[in-house]
Amino acid sequence: SEEGRLEKGPAFGTAFPAVTAQAEDWPTYRHDVARSGASKAPLDGELKPVWETKLSGRLSSPIVIGKQLFIAQIDQHAIHSVSVENGQIEWTFFTGGRVDSPPSWFDGKLYFGSADGWIYCLRASDGELVWRYRGAFEDRRLLAFEQLESVWPIPGNVLVVNNVVHFAAGRSSFLDGGMRMFRLDAT
């Protein structure tokens, strides 16, 4: 049953301006859906640090769109928006489980999975929840790596292709039914 699997947040149904990624942006893990790991954006002059922000624990790789950098603080169950201009944390969103990969940005929204078994969609500008969708048919938990998480975690980076969100949920073991692939409309 799909009942109870989709939860709408405060930003659900609000208008989002049409936004497209620019050449200098890095909107998803390894730059693009092909995972090329390359950008055509030019580098100007000598590279040197402009600012530094301290975040404790393990961090994911970042993504960058315009003046915002997004990064997951893995074991703290958090996604942060950091200003590219000064390194200040603009907003933080917490989930109920580990977030092991950076979010994917698409059309003004961020998409990412969590070990709590939910895939999240946030408004990128302020971190407000648009919706979340539970990958499992029911909410069951277990202890993994000293943390409580879903038997159907959503690991890895989420792909958004042609306005469709692609992700996997579950574990590859006989105890909980294995892995399943999902596709959701990105709206």
Secondary structure in CASP SS format (residue, H / E / C, confidence):
PFRMAT SS
TARGET T0000
AUTHOR 0000-0000-0000
METHOD secondary structure of the structure
MODEL  1
S C 1.00
E C 1.00
E C 1.00
G C 1.00
R C 1.00
L E 1.00
E E 1.00
K E 1.00
G C 1.00
P C 1.00
A C 1.00
F C 1.00
G C 1.00
T C 1.00
A C 1.00
F C 1.00
P C 1.00
A C 1.00
V C 1.00
T C 1.00
A C 1.00
Q C 1.00
A C 1.00
E C 1.00
D C 1.00
W E 1.00
P C 1.00
T C 1.00
Y C 1.00
R C 1.00
H C 1.00
D C 1.00
V C 1.00
A C 1.00
R C 1.00
S C 1.00
G C 1.00
A C 1.00
S C 1.00
K C 1.00
A C 1.00
P C 1.00
L C 1.00
D C 1.00
G C 1.00
E C 1.00
L C 1.00
K C 1.00
P C 1.00
V C 1.00
W C 1.00
E C 1.00
T C 1.00
K C 1.00
L C 1.00
S C 1.00
G C 1.00
R C 1.00
L E 1.00
S C 1.00
S C 1.00
P C 1.00
I E 1.00
V E 1.00
I E 1.00
G C 1.00
K C 1.00
Q E 1.00
L E 1.00
F E 1.00
I E 1.00
A E 1.00
Q E 1.00
I H 1.00
D H 1.00
Q H 1.00
H C 1.00
A E 1.00
I E 1.00
H E 1.00
S E 1.00
V E 1.00
S E 1.00
V C 1.00
E C 1.00
N C 1.00
G C 1.00
Q C 1.00
I E 1.00
E E 1.00
W E 1.00
T E 1.00
F E 1.00
F E 1.00
T C 1.00
G C 1.00
G C 1.00
R C 1.00
V C 1.00
D C 1.00
S C 1.00
P C 1.00
P C 1.00
S E 1.00
W E 1.00
F E 1.00
D C 1.00
G C 1.00
K E 1.00
L E 1.00
Y E 1.00
F E 1.00
G E 1.00
S C 1.00
A C 1.00
D C 1.00
G C 1.00
W E 1.00
I E 1.00
Y E 1.00
C E 1.00
L E 1.00
R E 1.00
A C 1.00
S C 1.00
D C 1.00
G C 1.00
E C 1.00
L E 1.00
V E 1.00
W E 1.00
R E 1.00
Y E 1.00
R E 1.00
G C 1.00
A C 1.00
F C 1.00
E C 1.00
D C 1.00
R C 1.00
R E 1.00
L E 1.00
L E 1.00
A E 1.00
F C 1.00
E C 1.00
Q E 1.00
L E 1.00
E E 1.00
S E 1.00
V C 1.00
W C 1.00
P C 1.00
I C 1.00
P C 1.00
G C 1.00
N C 1.00
V C 1.00
L E 1.00
V E 1.00
V E 1.00
N C 1.00
N C 1.00
V E 1.00
V E 1.00
H E 1.00
F E 1.00
A E 1.00
A E 1.00
G E 1.00
R C 1.00
S C 1.00
S C 1.00
F C 1.00
L C 1.00
D C 1.00
G C 1.00
G C 1.00
M E 1.00
R E 1.00
M E 1.00
F E 1.00
R E 1.00
L E 1.00
D E 1.00
A C 1.00
T C 1.00
END
